[in-house]
């Protein structure tokens, strides 16, 4: 790698991922025949060969033009060997192209890259450690970004063209790829969500500050008592990570059936069956949604039914299943606060034609607990644990915070009444 990537010539943009360098896109495709034939090096002809370049300051960003605040220093000599050339060719044909360099840099630095956002060829950002920051990497030009987006979408069964200007696909290892092109956007935009490399258990989450020991003990009892739960929070707050950890607490003999659009859940458990939805083909046929998967899952004898994320009318099927003896189910839901969860569930139920009262009565018995996550300053934490209950003559769905006493020997246990708590350790 060090033979191909030049030394950093000047500091990268503020906040850029250290150690990531610029590589001229298309370098190998132009010279691959010579590389494969054994030519040891390539000499740059001014104005002809792009060479290899690194981030280099070049004054403030031009207002409104979207140009990157760096220039490309010249390279007089580019040594390339066959092994490295084939690696880059593999990235161009089967990987993420030049974005693979970013992933390699993250691995070398021990940085967990969770997201990559390509706003333009020279405006690329990465989610690292809960923060999104710019990286010193270029994809060349709009045509190369478009080609990369089309290839990534097509290889995973999607379509991206003028007739289908937006696409969302996922691959076999859980990487979600979203692309949008003109006329829906000024230029090609590419977003990649990468799955977590590790599956931390609840003890590990306590050690990194997601919750304290008392809250962890409460969650263990919640799982053991087979209480249905919703994990809520915004994007990137750790909902899937926490759901993985809680499912790992289930008894080994329990049969867990997981339903997802994208394969993100992989709990440490002996008996897990994972089912995935399927998008429609180019003719608009063959789609299998979460609603159909829930129907199939109920025929597989699940002890626990888990939906990776509730985002549509299929929530009604999950509520029905959880009210017919399938206790202890779990799901995640995008919500800015725990108080917003009832409104989100009511709205999703309305998509299936259910009235407010029906959804409220089903929800309060299906989802007994809400675990809300938040992120502040790059730090994720459990903001609180809540109960759901119906209140007043109009039977409004409400949430109530459950106090969890962190003092040793004095946890809390849920009472049988909706939303109530009783303290342990008092006489």
N, C-alpha and C positions, 0 to 999 in steps of 0.2 A: 504494500500500500504506500509506503513512504517513497517508493521509486516513482509513483505516478502522481501523487498529490504533492504539490510544491509547499515549501515552508510558508507560514503565514507572513504576509508582507504588510505589516501594520495591524492595528487592533481591529477586531470585528465590531459590528454595530453594537451599541449598548444593550446588554441583556442577552446577547446571542449565545447559543450553546457553544462553549469552548471546545476547540479541537475539531470542529466541523469545517471542511474546506470546500471550495468550489471546484467542480470538475466540468469541463466543457462537454455538454451533451452531444452525442453523435460522433465523438472522437473515434470510437472503435468501429462504428458502422462505416466510416470513410476509409479506414486503414486496415480493416480486419484481414483482407487477403494478404497484405504484406506481413502482418503479425503472424498469421498462421504459417506463412512460408518461411518464417524464421528470421525475418529482418529484425535486428536487435534494437534499432532506434529510429526515430523520425525527426527530421530537422524542420524547423519552422521557416516558412517563407512568408515574409511580411505581407499581411492582408489576405493570406490564403488559408493557413491552418489556424484553428482557434486555440490550440494548446490547452494547458491546464492552468487555472487561476484560483486565487484565494480571495477572501474578503479583504477589502482595502478601502479606508475612508475616502470619501470624495465630496465632502461638504454636505449641507442639509438637503433633505429630500425636496425635489421640485414640487411645488404646490400644485395639487390637482392632477398631476401627471402620473402618479403611481410609480415613479422610477425609484430604483433602489439607491440608498446613500453610499454607494461604493463603486469603484471602477475595476477594470480588469488589467492587472499588470501583465506585461509581455513575458513569454517563456521562449527561450532560444532553443532548448533541447528537451525532448520528452522521451525518456527511456521507457519502453513498454515491453514486458515479457509476456510469453504466451499464456501462462497460468492466470495472470491478472487480467489479461484481455478476455479470456474465456469467462472469468468471474463476472466482469462487467457485461459481457454479452448475455450471460444467463440472467442478470438483473433486468436487462432491456427486454428480453424475450419472455421471461417467466416471473420476474419479481416486480418491485416497485420502481425500477429504473434508478435514477440518481438518488431517489429517496432512500434506497438501501444504504447509502453512505451515512445518512443521518441515523438510521437504526444501528449501524455498526458503531458509530461514534457514541451513541447512547450506551451501548453495551460495554464499550471500553471504559466509559466514565462511571459505570454503575448507575446510570440514570434511567429510571423507568419511564419511557416515553409512552403515553397513553393515547395521544391524539396528534395528527398531522393535518395542518390546514394549508392548502395551496391557494392563495388569493390571486397570484399572478406568477409569471415565471421567476421573478426575483423577489417575491414577497411571500415567504414561507414561514409558518409558525408551528411550534410544537408544544404540546402539553406535557410538562415535566414536573413531577412532584407537586401536582396540584396547581401549578402556575403555567400560563401560556406566554411564551416568549419567542422572539424572532430567531431564526437560525441562518447562518451564513452559507446558503446553498442556492444554486441557480438551476433551473430546468431549461434555460436557453431562451425559448420564445413561446408564444401562444400556441403555435402549431404543435410543438412537442408536448405541451401540457395537454392539449386536446387529444393527441394520439395516445398518451399514457392513460388518460381517463377512459377513452373508448376501449383500449385493450383490457384494462382492469375490469370494466363492466362486462364486456363480451365474454371473457374467459370464465365468468361466473354465471353465465346464462342470462345476463341482462341486455338491454338495448339502450344505446345512447346515440341519438341522431336528431335531425331537425324535427322528425315526427315524434320523438320521445326525448325531449330536452332535459329531462331529469330522471335519475335512476338511483336506486339504493339496493345493493347486494351485499352478501356476506360469503366468506369462504369457509372451508372445512375446519379451520382452526379458530374461527370466531372473529376474524377481522371484518369490520363493517366498512364498506366503501360507498360513499355518496358523491355523486357528480351532478353538476348542473351547467348547462351551456346556453349560449344565446339562442333565442331571444329572451329567455328568462333571466339571464344575467349578462352583464356587459362583456364578460370573458369567461373562459372555463374556470370553474371553481371545483376544487377537489377536497373532500374531507375523509379522513381515514381514522377510524376508532380501533385501537389495538387492545386485545384482551390482556388482562393482568398476567404476568409471568408466574406469579406465585399465588397460592390459595391459602392465605393466612387463617388460622383458627381463631377462636374467640380469645384465647389467652394472648396471642400475638397482637390482636387488635387492642387489647387492654394496654399492652406494653407500648404501643405507638400512640396512645392517647385518644383512640376513638371513643372509649368509655372508661368508667372507673370499675373497680372490682365489684362494687355493690350492684351496679347496673348489669354487669355480666352475670352475676349470680341470679338476678331476677330473670334475665333472658333464658338462662338454663332451665329455670323452673317453668317458664312459659312454654318452652318446647316440650318438656317432659309432661306437662299437663295437656298437651295437644290443643293449645289455643290457637285459633286462626289469627293471622297477623298481616298487616300491610307495612312495608318499609317505604316511607315517603322521603322526598328530598328533591333538590334540583339536580341538574346535570353535573356529573363528576363528583358527587358527594359520597360515593362508596356504597350505594344501595346493593349492587350485585355482590360486592365483596362481603358485606354483612350477611346477605341471604345465603351465600355459600357457607359461611361460618356457622350459621344457625342450622342449616340442613345437616352439617357434619355432626351435630349433637344428637340427631335422631337415633333411636335404637337400631342396632345392626339388622334385626329381623324385619324392620319396617320397609315396605316397598314404596319407593319415591318415584313418581312419574312427573317429569319436567316437560313443560310445553313452552317453546320459545320461537321467536322469529329468527334470532341470531344465536348460535351456540355459545353462550357466555357462562352459564352455570356449570360447574364441575365440582360438586362437593366431595369431600373425603368421606365416602360412605360405600358400604359393600353392595347395596342393591339400588341402583339408579337406572331408570329407563328414560331416555331423552327423546322427545319427538319434536320435529321442526315443521313450521308452516312451509308452504310452497307458493311462490308467486305465479301469476298467470303467464301463459306463453305469449308469443307474438300475436296470436289471434284472440287473446283475451280469455282463453279457456284454461281449465286445469288448476285453477287456484284452490288451495286448501288453507283456510284460515284457522285462527285459534279456536273459534266456535266448534268447527268440525273435529279438531284435535281433542278438545275436551270430551266430546261424545265418544270418540274412540278410546280415550284414556280411561273412561269410566268402565269400559269392558275389559280392562287389563288388571283388575283387582288392586287398585292403588290403596295404600294406607295413607299416603299423603299426596295431595295434588298441588303442584307448584306451577304458577304461570310466571315466566320471567318478567313480564311487564304488562300491566293492564292499560290499554290505550284506546279501546273501542267497545262496541256493543257486546263483544264476547264476554265482558265482565258478568253479564246476566247468566251465562252458562256456568261460570265459576261459582257465583252466588247460589245457584240452584244445586250444584253438586255438593257444596259445603253445607247446605241445609238438608241433605239427604244422607247423613251419616259419615261423610268424609271430613272429619275434624282434623285440625292441625295443619291446614293448608296455608300457603304463603304466597305473596306476590309483591311486586314493587309498583310504585306509582309516582309520576312526576307531580310534585306539588311544592309550592313555596313555603308552606307552613302546615302544621298539623290541622289547624282550623280549616284549611282549604281542602282537606281530603274529603269530607262529606260532600262538598259542592262538586268536586271532581267525580265522585262516584255517582251522584245523582245525575250529573250531565251525561255520563257514559250510559247509565241505565235508560235515560231518555232516548238515546240513539236506538235502543231496541224497543222503544214504544212503551216502556213502563212508567207509571206515574210515580210521583215523589214518595207517597206513603209506602207503596210496594217495595221500592228500592230501599227505603230506610229500614223497614222491618226485616228484610232479608240481610241487609248489611250488618245490622247490630248483632245478629246471631252468627253470621259467617266470620266477620273480622272483629275479633274481640279486642285486639290491641293494635295500636299504631306506633311505630318506631320512627321518629322523624330525625333525619340527618341534615346537617348544615355544614357549610365550609366558609371559614373566615381566615383570610390571610394565608391561604394554602393549607390550612389545618382542618381536617375533617373530624367531626365529633357527633355523637348522639345528642341532639338538642333536648330530647325528652321522650318519655313513653306515655302513651295516652290510651284511654278506654273510649269506646264508642257507646252512646246510649241515646234513647229516644226521650224527648222532653216535651212537656206541655200538651194541651189538648189537641194541638195541630200535629203532634208527633214529629217534631222537628229532630233531625239527626244532629247530635252535638258531640263534641269531644271534651274529655276531662283529663287533665294531667294527673298522672299517678306519682305521688311523692315516693322517692326511694331514699331511705335513710342510709348514708354511707358509714354510720357507726358500726363497729364490729358487733356481731351478734344481734343486730336489729335491722334486718331487711324488711321487705314488705311482701305481702302475698295478696293476690286479688281475691276479693270476696265474691260470692255468687251473685250479688246484686250488681246491676250494670254500673260500671264506673267506680264502684266503691273500693276501698282498700282497707285492710286491717293491718296493724303493725304487729310484728313479732317481737317478743322480748319484754312485753309489758304485762303486768299482772293487775 
